[in-house]
């Protein structure tokens, strides 16, 4: 399997890789695989051949094909186009997952006679997440950890942050994760 970073952005290279996989599995030459050729009708691929093609594509390109993928493609061109779309989508998702999330964190301990808070604005690297979690655990049960992401943060970013701090709830720490509700430049309007 190729790592995601080694898969080229060039659709032509992806298409060539897919054509090679199909040709190898069906015992054909790459030149026989025109865009409009039906995999089942023209190339006599049976269901086992199609499963082997799908598995080889997954292994060679490092992607996971959806369960109903084979039901939706009929021609060589449809197979290539759908696979190229999935490979490009995977690269976009992979790149987004590697980027640290910017957030504002507010930690307020519960039950303390003299309330205090800690506020930080951080890029949520693994180290920063560990540091915030340790601070919350040191403050003890009843502590509240508010994490505010930028308004434009994706649902995936919110889910990633939620996953990183989910274990704190088991230790009596209330974790609130939300997008910042302020409009851009709202502070500058005053």
Sine and cosine of phi, psi and omega as CSV:
sin_phi,cos_phi,sin_psi,cos_psi,sin_omega,cos_omega
0.00,0.00,0.69,-0.72,0.03,-1.00
-0.99,0.10,0.70,-0.71,0.11,-0.99
-0.89,0.46,0.46,-0.89,-0.05,-1.00
-0.83,0.55,-0.59,0.80,-0.06,-1.00
-0.95,0.32,-0.30,0.95,0.00,-1.00
-1.00,-0.01,-0.20,0.98,0.05,-1.00
-0.97,0.26,0.81,-0.58,-0.08,-1.00
-0.94,0.34,0.41,-0.91,0.07,-1.00
-0.98,0.19,-0.22,0.98,-0.11,-0.99
-0.98,0.22,0.88,-0.48,-0.01,-1.00
-0.88,0.47,-0.53,0.85,0.01,-1.00
-0.90,0.43,-0.63,0.77,0.04,-1.00
-0.93,0.37,-0.64,0.77,0.06,-1.00
-0.88,0.47,-0.69,0.72,0.01,-1.00
-0.88,0.48,-0.67,0.74,0.01,-1.00
-0.89,0.45,-0.64,0.77,0.03,-1.00
-0.90,0.44,-0.68,0.73,-0.01,-1.00
-0.92,0.40,-0.69,0.72,0.03,-1.00
-0.87,0.50,-0.65,0.76,0.01,-1.00
-0.89,0.46,-0.68,0.73,0.02,-1.00
-0.88,0.48,-0.74,0.67,-0.03,-1.00
-0.89,0.45,-0.71,0.71,-0.01,-1.00
-0.88,0.48,-0.69,0.72,0.01,-1.00
-0.89,0.46,-0.69,0.72,-0.06,-1.00
-0.94,0.34,-0.53,0.85,-0.05,-1.00
-0.99,-0.17,-0.01,1.00,0.02,-1.00
0.92,0.39,0.63,0.78,-0.02,-1.00
-0.87,-0.49,0.17,-0.99,0.16,-0.99
-1.00,0.06,0.49,-0.87,-0.01,-1.00
-0.86,0.51,-0.53,0.85,-0.01,-1.00
-0.92,0.38,-0.34,0.94,0.01,-1.00
-0.97,0.23,-0.17,0.99,-0.11,-0.99
-0.99,-0.16,0.95,0.32,0.08,-1.00
-0.95,0.30,0.33,-0.94,-0.08,-1.00
-0.85,0.53,-0.64,0.77,-0.11,-0.99
-1.00,0.01,0.00,1.00,-0.05,-1.00
-0.94,0.33,0.78,-0.62,0.04,-1.00
-0.98,0.22,0.76,-0.65,-0.01,-1.00
-0.90,0.43,-0.66,0.75,-0.06,-1.00
-1.00,0.08,-0.77,0.64,-0.10,-0.99
-0.96,0.28,-0.74,0.67,-0.09,-1.00
-1.00,0.06,-0.57,0.82,-0.07,-1.00
-0.97,-0.23,-0.03,1.00,0.06,-1.00
0.85,0.53,0.59,0.81,0.05,-1.00
-0.98,0.22,0.78,-0.63,0.07,-1.00
-1.00,-0.08,-0.02,-1.00,-0.08,-1.00
-0.89,0.46,-0.58,0.82,0.04,-1.00
-0.91,0.41,-0.66,0.75,0.06,-1.00
-0.86,0.51,-0.69,0.72,-0.02,-1.00
-0.91,0.43,-0.65,0.76,0.04,-1.00
-0.90,0.43,-0.68,0.73,0.03,-1.00
-0.89,0.45,-0.62,0.78,0.05,-1.00
-0.90,0.44,-0.72,0.69,-0.01,-1.00
-0.88,0.47,-0.70,0.72,0.01,-1.00
-0.90,0.44,-0.64,0.77,0.02,-1.00
-0.92,0.38,-0.62,0.78,0.05,-1.00
-0.89,0.46,-0.72,0.69,0.02,-1.00
-0.86,0.51,-0.70,0.72,-0.03,-1.00
-0.93,0.38,-0.67,0.75,-0.07,-1.00
-0.97,0.23,-0.56,0.83,-0.06,-1.00
-0.98,-0.22,-0.14,0.99,0.03,-1.00
0.93,0.36,0.56,0.83,0.03,-1.00
-0.85,-0.52,0.28,-0.96,0.08,-1.00
-0.92,-0.39,0.85,-0.53,0.00,-1.00
-0.99,0.12,0.64,-0.77,0.02,-1.00
-0.87,0.49,0.38,-0.92,-0.06,-1.00
-0.84,0.54,-0.67,0.74,-0.06,-1.00
-1.00,-0.07,0.23,0.97,-0.06,-1.00
-0.82,0.57,-0.74,0.67,-0.05,-1.00
-0.92,0.40,-0.43,0.90,0.02,-1.00
-0.96,0.29,-0.40,0.92,-0.11,-0.99
-1.00,-0.08,-0.20,0.98,-0.02,-1.00
-0.94,-0.35,0.71,-0.70,0.01,-1.00
-0.89,-0.45,-0.63,0.78,-0.08,-1.00
-0.96,-0.28,0.25,-0.97,0.06,-1.00
-0.87,0.49,-0.64,0.76,0.01,-1.00
-0.89,0.46,-0.67,0.74,0.04,-1.00
-0.89,0.45,-0.64,0.76,0.04,-1.00
-0.88,0.47,-0.73,0.69,-0.02,-1.00
-0.90,0.43,-0.76,0.65,-0.05,-1.00
-0.87,0.48,-0.71,0.71,-0.02,-1.00
-0.92,0.40,-0.63,0.78,0.01,-1.00
-0.93,0.36,-0.64,0.77,0.04,-1.00
-0.89,0.46,-0.68,0.74,0.05,-1.00
-0.86,0.50,-0.71,0.70,0.01,-1.00
-0.90,0.44,-0.66,0.75,0.01,-1.00
-0.90,0.43,-0.66,0.75,0.02,-1.00
-0.93,0.38,-0.64,0.77,0.04,-1.00
-0.89,0.46,-0.67,0.74,0.01,-1.00
-0.87,0.49,-0.68,0.73,0.01,-1.00
-0.89,0.45,-0.64,0.77,0.03,-1.00
-0.90,0.44,-0.68,0.73,0.01,-1.00
-0.91,0.42,-0.71,0.70,-0.01,-1.00
-0.87,0.50,-0.69,0.72,0.01,-1.00
-0.90,0.44,-0.64,0.77,0.00,-1.00
-0.92,0.39,-0.58,0.81,-0.01,-1.00
-0.93,0.37,-0.41,0.91,-0.04,-1.00
-0.99,0.12,-0.21,0.98,-0.05,-1.00
-1.00,0.09,0.77,-0.64,0.06,-1.00
-0.92,0.40,0.55,-0.83,-0.01,-1.00
-1.00,0.00,0.74,-0.68,0.08,-1.00
-1.00,0.06,0.70,-0.71,0.02,-1.00
-0.43,-0.90,0.28,-0.96,0.11,-0.99
-0.95,-0.30,0.80,-0.60,-0.02,-1.00
-0.91,-0.41,0.71,-0.70,0.08,-1.00
-0.79,-0.61,0.84,-0.55,-0.01,-1.00
-0.92,-0.38,0.86,-0.51,-0.01,-1.00
-0.80,-0.60,0.92,-0.38,0.02,-1.00
-0.94,0.35,0.50,-0.87,0.03,-1.00
-0.99,-0.16,0.48,-0.88,0.12,-0.99
0.97,0.24,0.05,1.00,0.00,-1.00
-0.99,0.12,0.70,-0.71,0.00,-1.00
-0.89,0.46,-0.58,0.81,0.05,-1.00
-0.94,-0.35,0.99,-0.11,-0.05,-1.00
-0.90,0.44,0.61,-0.79,0.06,-1.00
-0.62,-0.79,0.34,-0.94,0.05,-1.00
-0.66,-0.75,0.41,-0.91,0.16,-0.99
-0.87,-0.50,0.76,-0.65,0.08,-1.00
-0.84,-0.54,0.66,-0.75,0.03,-1.00
-0.63,-0.78,0.52,-0.85,0.20,-0.98
-0.90,-0.44,0.87,-0.50,-0.13,-0.99
-0.66,-0.75,0.37,-0.93,0.30,-0.95
-1.00,0.01,0.82,-0.57,-0.15,-0.99
-0.98,0.18,0.97,0.25,0.14,-0.99
-0.98,0.22,0.21,-0.98,0.06,-1.00
-0.84,0.55,-0.62,0.78,0.02,-1.00
-0.90,0.43,-0.71,0.70,-0.01,-1.00
-0.89,0.45,-0.63,0.78,0.03,-1.00
-0.90,0.44,-0.69,0.73,0.02,-1.00
-0.89,0.45,-0.67,0.74,0.00,-1.00
-0.89,0.45,-0.71,0.71,0.03,-1.00
-0.89,0.46,-0.68,0.73,0.00,-1.00
-0.90,0.44,-0.67,0.75,0.02,-1.00
-0.90,0.43,-0.66,0.75,0.04,-1.00
-0.87,0.49,-0.68,0.73,0.00,-1.00
-0.91,0.42,-0.66,0.75,0.01,-1.00
-0.92,0.40,-0.61,0.79,0.04,-1.00
-0.91,0.41,-0.56,0.83,0.00,-1.00
-0.94,0.33,-0.40,0.92,0.13,-0.99
1.00,-0.07,0.04,-1.00,-0.01,-1.00
-0.87,0.50,0.55,-0.84,-0.03,-1.00
1.00,-0.02,-0.13,0.99,0.03,-1.00
-0.94,0.34,0.53,-0.85,0.04,-1.00
-0.88,-0.47,0.80,-0.60,0.05,-1.00
-0.90,-0.44,0.93,-0.38,0.02,-1.00
-0.98,-0.22,0.81,-0.59,0.01,-1.00
-0.86,-0.50,0.90,-0.44,-0.03,-1.00
-0.92,-0.39,0.88,-0.48,0.03,-1.00
-1.00,-0.06,0.28,-0.96,0.06,-1.00
-0.86,0.51,0.51,-0.86,-0.02,-1.00
-0.83,0.56,-0.56,0.83,-0.05,-1.00
-1.00,0.05,0.10,0.99,0.01,-1.00
-0.87,0.49,0.67,-0.74,-0.03,-1.00
-0.96,0.28,0.30,-0.95,0.08,-1.00
-0.87,0.49,-0.57,0.82,0.04,-1.00
-0.90,0.44,-0.62,0.78,0.03,-1.00
-0.91,0.41,-0.67,0.74,0.01,-1.00
-0.90,0.44,-0.69,0.72,0.01,-1.00
-0.90,0.45,-0.62,0.78,0.01,-1.00
-0.89,0.45,-0.70,0.72,0.01,-1.00
-0.91,0.41,-0.69,0.73,0.03,-1.00
-0.84,0.54,-0.69,0.72,0.00,-1.00
-0.89,0.45,-0.62,0.78,-0.03,-1.00
-0.92,0.39,-0.47,0.88,-0.08,-1.00
-0.92,-0.39,0.14,0.99,-0.08,-1.00
-0.89,0.46,-0.51,0.86,-0.05,-1.00
-0.94,0.34,-0.31,0.95,-0.03,-1.00
-0.93,0.37,-0.52,0.85,0.02,-1.00
-0.86,0.51,-0.56,0.83,0.02,-1.00
-0.93,0.38,-0.30,0.95,-0.03,-1.00
-0.97,-0.25,0.25,0.97,0.07,-1.00
0.99,0.13,0.33,0.94,0.01,-1.00
-0.95,-0.31,0.83,-0.56,0.01,-1.00
-0.99,0.14,0.83,-0.56,0.00,-1.00
-0.91,-0.41,0.82,-0.58,0.06,-1.00
-0.88,-0.47,0.84,-0.54,0.00,-1.00
-0.86,-0.51,0.82,-0.57,0.02,-1.00
-0.43,-0.90,0.26,-0.97,0.08,-1.00
-0.99,0.13,0.53,-0.85,0.04,-1.00
-0.91,0.42,0.79,-0.61,-0.06,-1.00
-1.00,0.08,-0.16,0.99,-0.03,-1.00
-0.96,0.29,0.57,-0.82,0.09,-1.00
-0.97,0.26,0.48,-0.88,0.05,-1.00
-0.85,0.53,0.66,-0.75,0.03,-1.00
0.92,0.39,0.23,0.97,0.01,-1.00
-0.89,0.46,-0.62,0.78,0.02,-1.00
-0.91,0.42,-0.49,0.87,-0.04,-1.00
-0.97,0.22,-0.26,0.97,-0.09,-1.00
-0.95,0.30,-0.39,0.92,-0.07,-1.00
-0.95,0.31,0.00,0.00,0.00,0.00
